[in-house]
Amino acid sequence: MPGLFKGTEAVKEFYDRTGWRRQDGVLVDTALFSTANAGPIQQSMIRRRQQLIGELIGGPGLRLIECGCGGTPAVFLADRCKSFTAVDFSSTGLSEAAAALKSTGVVFSTAEADMTHLPFGDGDFDAAYSAHAIYHIDNPDGQAAALAEIMRVVRPGGRAVFVLANPFPLLFPGRLVRRVLAMTPVISTLLNSIRAKPPLPYLPMPLGWLRRQLANWGEVQIRCHAMPSTWFDREVSEDTKLTQWAWRALQWIEMNHPKTAARLGCYVTILVQRPAAQAGRGPALAD
């Protein structure tokens, strides 16, 4: 609807034209962020992360909505669902999502929509999921709107799970410093004037800010999703004793200290549990 779009047009354009297109049979987004060459330790970590998300979402028999699904919806959650609603503002991505969901046998539907203004009623779903999407909205107001809309469509007593980036990972000082500089007004303007424009907007918000946005909707729990960055995933193999040790150390921290690791690592999982009897629609957003 005119005037209601708060997402990022550049993201929609990238994914419609490039990200969810195929080159040599492979989605461009998958090629950019793929862990196809992951070693056995990394593969075990990926399976464990998916298992934990499934446990947090709950089920079986859920009416689940995934917001910002793109062309790679969370098919690993299909067996927990009575119905799966895939939402994205890329029609190209939704075509890929439909093919992926069809292969699971789950009852599903797709909706082309901006997740800052969802075409669903209050409490239409038992659970919501969104991964690696909200931080591509290039302004805090838009991100706040997306979080509020996703929570609005979850019924009282339901839950939402978000996978988002930690902008200040203490165990990855290079990444931390880059984000501090990027969020410092004068320095960020200078950096943007001299560096190549990235293909996608990227604005990970501080964990405290995310908690404040979600706290009015219910109990908020933040834990580690993934310690390593995308660069580490792709560039650090398990071919040597030293790199195997590094991967095992990250795996141990993720599994044994998930709350502490949320501050140390690069990606977090946020669970929001709505109370069973919650009146109203949550906090009002400023125009």
Buried (B, 14 or more C-beta within 10 A) or exposed (E): EEEEBBBBEBBBEBBBEBBBBEEEEEBBBBEEBBBEEBBEBBEBBBEEBBEBBBEBBBBEEBBBBBBBBBBBBBBBBBEBBEBBBBBBBBEBBBEBBBEBBEEBEBEBEBBEBBBBBBEBEEBBBBBBBBBBBBBBBBEEEBBBBBBBBBBBBBBEBBBBBBBBBBBBBEBBEEBBEEBEEBBEEEEEEEEEEEEEEEEBBBBBBEBEBBBBBBEEBBEBBBBBBBBBBBEBBBEBEBEEEEBBEBBEEBBEBBBEEBEEBBBBBBBBBBBBBBEEEBEEEBBEBEE
